[in-house]
Every structure is written in structure tokens, then in C-alpha cells.
Amino acid sequence: DAGVIQSPRHEVTEMGQEVTLRCKPISGHNSLFWYRQTMMRGLELLIYFNNNVPIDDSGMPEDRFSAKMPNASFSTLKIQPSEPRDSAVYFCASSLKPLAGVGNYGYTFGSGTRLTVV
Amino acid sequence: DAKTTQPTSMDCAEGRAANLPCNHSTISGNEYVYWYRQIHSQGPQYIIHGLKNNETNEMASLIITEDRKSSTLILPHATLRDTAVYYCIGSGRPGSSNTGKLIFGQGTTLQVKP
């Protein structure tokens, strides 16, 4: 199993440009999560999907951020337009099912995309 | 939903057991305790989880107090590669807005020293 695959590993872009981050979850997992990590704010949950449907996007910071999951094997996180304060490491994670208080499944995280907006 | 409290940092000698405490006094009856760690510049890694009983796997042991208000993660023989930030997380009280989500706190930075 290749694990959760994220691309690109590093992205440097200019302010105002559109940025698209990609994630391939583990085959068979039906829940997918996008996190953002900065020194100041730590790991923040942005959005999560269950069976390709967005369940909770309350962590998405602004309308500039959008996420899609067109099928069970692919998700994107898009920032348009990007700003310097969006610079962070973005992690994607997947699990077999969402934690429900009685869950027995942990998340598997990808290696992250380090985004730098200049 | 359980708020967890962990020490900011800890040191441990290589080869010795590392005991990482976590307080979760507001945890609900069927809310699990999860432990993850994050080695520098990598994604968080699942370690172990538990509800009431103590748990052990190839990575660590989890000791949960009988009243479930606190737990301890034990790395039996710490190595330099165990240096990481360790997160203790409640799984979210069923029916709450946090059900199904892992909300990370600041964690404990464990430094294993030679």
C-alpha cells in the first residue's frame, strides 16, 4: 500500500495566483480530511469528506479556499487567489470510516504539501 | 467534548521508558483517547487508541485510569527516532459537532537524548 499520496511536495507561488493541492487517499478508505499546519496555529482541520460528500467545512478559513472530492480516489484543495498568510504545510489524511465516538480506526496522513506564497 | 492537557515538553534518556501523561477530565463515556506523533516535517502518525482498558501494540502501551480522566502513553525503550511531538486527542463526544473529527492540540515535544 502506497499510503496517502499528496502532490506536489513543495509549491512556491506568487500572491494572487491559484494553487491546487492534490490528494490520493488509501484505496478502500471512505473518509478524507484536509489539515493545515503553521507554527502559530498548529494543526487545523479544514474540511472532511465521507463517501465523497463534504460533511464539515467549518474549518475552511475563507471563500478563497475550496475543496472537492469527485471520486473515492482523488481530492483537491484549491486556493484562489493565494495570499502570503496561506503559507503552511497542508496535510491530507484518510480513514476507513469517520470517528464516531465508537470508532476503531485511526487516520493515515500523507507527507504534506509545503506551500509558500510570496 | 474532551479537552486534553499535556505537558509542553519532556526529556527521556535513550533506552529508558518514556511516559507521556495526558489529562482529559471532561471525556465522555464513549469517547476514545487517541495518540498520534509527528516527527519533524512528516505527517502525523497513528500510535494507539483506547476506551477503558489498557492497550498495547508494537509501538506503545496506553494506560487509562479507571475514572478515565487521564492516560499515559508508554514507549518502553525510547530511541532517538522517537523524538517527536506527541498528541493526545479525544475522538469527540457522539452527537457533538466534533464527532468524527480529530482536533489536535499543541502536544508534548519529547526529546530522547543519548
Interface residues (C-beta under 8 A of the other chain):
Chain A: V4 S31 F33 Y35 G42 L43 L45 Y48 N50 I55 D56 S58 F91 A93 P98 L99 A100 G101 V102 G103 N104 G106 Y107 T108 F109 G110 S111 G112
Chain B: S28 N30 E31 Y32 Y34 Y36 S41 Q42 G43 P44 Q45 Y46 H49 S91 G92 R93 P94 G95 S97 T99 G100 K101 L102 I103 F104 G105 Q106
